[in-house]
Amino acid sequence: MQSETTNTQAKSQEPPHKALIPEVKARSARDAAKLLTEHPAPVIVSVLQELNPGLAQDILSELPGGLVDGVMHAVSPELALQWKRNQTYAQASIGRLMEPAYAVFHPGMTVAQTVERLRALLKIAFITYGYVVDDKGKLAGIVTMRDLLFAEDETRLESVMQRSVFTLRPEMPLSEAMKLVLDRHYPVYPVCDEFGLLIGLVRGQAMFEEQAFEITAQAGSMVGVEKEERLATPLGQSFKFRHPWLQLNLVTAFVAGAVVALFQDTVDRLVILAVFLPILAGQSGNTGCQALAVTLRGMTLGELKAGKEKALVTKEASLGFANGAFTGLVAALGMLVMAIYQGNPNAVVLAVVVWLALVGACVISGVCGALIPITLKRMGLDPATASSIFLTTATDVVSMGMLLGLAAVLIS
């Protein structure tokens, strides 16, 4: 009883923004902004400073203009300037993830002067490195805490700084930056503009958090789930996000249904084919999804280089043929046994039809699985956006069309 009272008292003594942080993280930027509008600017600032910089920028973009002005007045001038600068960069770019560079020093400063200034800065910011810039603000080098610890007090920073500095550009896409930092694992990366001027810092943790969110959102994008939708998204908003894609899926399903309607006479004569329609659709659909998953992974990791698309499509077509040929044997055997059991005089021909249809459907589905995301990317769209819906339509139309079409041609 006493421990419960103590826990209750401890929670009541927590700053008001602490309870908001998990709620904000569980929402999309738009929903989080709606939640924060109910609180004063100082509370909003406290919450935003605890978030990933990318999410903080997205929320700021959704806040009403008047409230944004209040938020900017409630933070330090350095942070306000950084947030305004970050807003000028595109979504999913390094510029959206920047934090202010507080530990900025002149190369002529001594170690003793630097340490004294660091003592004051550590009270307001988490400092990992010191950044040495010239009179114009151009990054000249970095200083680690170890450098300062072992250097003499009167030593100038230009003598102890590391001049070869790895930097990122603010307009660089996050996916491209992740490839560059993959084997470096620095806790913080300086961000410089085209002239080499230091304009901010980006933490490795923030980059990996943002990339992890993009990867988790990709699976939803393939089936028409918006990136903004979270578990805490209201029912009505989730409906608005998902329903248009389901309508599109319904339209594409009618296309597959129309293919069956074209061969209605064949289905009426050979009812046994109806048993194998979902088998072919499912098998070719899975083949296409495998190709789609590998292609999207290659795009995300930067493995799919320009000019390599033809080789990828050829490989997926070959895999489709091999997989279709071997699984087609099993399916054809099943058709043969079932047709003989029913006394169908065209049992052997029906088995051949199933094998040919499954091989052809798997080849085309593999090609579609590779081509759909490549085509979407060339059109300037997200390669994952509803790609599964388009792929399902293609595989259903091809598998059903080939099975019924071959049966109509080969069996009189």
C-alpha positions, 0 to 999 in steps of 0.5 A: 500500500505504501509503495503504491502511494509512493509511486503515485506521488512520484508520478504526480511530481513528474513534469507534465510533458513526460506523460505526453511523450509516449502518447505523441510517439504512438501517433502520426505527426498530424494526430500528435500535433492535434494532441499538443495543441491542447497544451501551452507552448513551453510544454510543447517545446519540452515534448519536441526536444525529447523526440527524434528531430525528424518527428519533431519537424513533422509535428511542427509542420502540422501545428497552427502558425500562431502556436508555432510562433509561440513555440519558437519564442519558448526555445533557445535562439540556437534551437529556434534557428535550427528548427526553421532551417530544418523546415527548408529541407525535404522529407526523409533528408538529413537536413530534417534531422539536424540539431544545433552545433553548440560546441563550436570553437575557433582554431586559435583557442587554447585547450584551457579556454575550450575546456572552460567553455565546455563546462558551461555548454554541458549544462545545456546540451549533450556534447560529444565532439568539439567542432573547429571552424574558421572565421567564415564558419567553415568546418576545419576539424573536430576535437575529441574529449580525449584530445583535450584530456591529454593536451597541454592547457596552452596548446591551440586547437589547430594543433590537436584537432583532426583535420580530416572530417567525415561530413554529410550534406543536408539535402542528402536523402536518408537512405543514401546517408545510411549507406555512407555511415554503415561502416563508420558508427560515429555517434554524431555527424557534422552536416555542412552545406555546399560551401563547407559551412557547418550548419548542424549535427545529426546523431547516428541514433536519430538516423537509425530510428528514422530509417527503422520507421521507414522500413516498418512503413514499407510493408504497409505501403505495399498493401495501401496502408499510409505511413501516417497510420499508427495503432493510435490512429482514430478509427475514422482516420484509419478508414480514410487512409485504407478505404480508397486503396480497397476500392482500387483493389476491388476495381482490379479484382473486377479485371481478373473476374472479367478474364474468367467471364471471357472463358465462361464456356470453357469453365462450363465444359471443364468445371474441373478447371475451377478447382485449379484457378486459386491454386495457380493464382496463389502460386504465381502470386507468391512467386511475384511477391518474392521477386517484389520483396527482393527488388524492394530490399535491393532498392532500399540498400542501394544494391540495384544500380542504374543499368542493372534492371535488365539483369534483375528482370532476367534473373526473376524470369529464370527463377519463375520458370524454374519454380513454375516448372517444378511446382507445375509438375506437382500441380499437373500430377494432381490434375491428372489424378483428379481428371482420371478419377472423374473419368475425363477423356482429356486427363493428360491434356488437362495436366499439360495445360496446368503445367504450361499455365503455371510455368507461364504465370510464374515467369510473368509474375516474377517479371512483374514483381521486379518491374512494378517497383522499378516502374513506380520509382521511375515515375517519381513514386514510392516503389512500395506504394500499393505495389502488392495490389498491382502485383496481385492483379497482374498475377491473377489475370495472367494465371487465370487467363493462361489456364483457361486460354490454354484449355480453350485452345487445346481442348475442343 
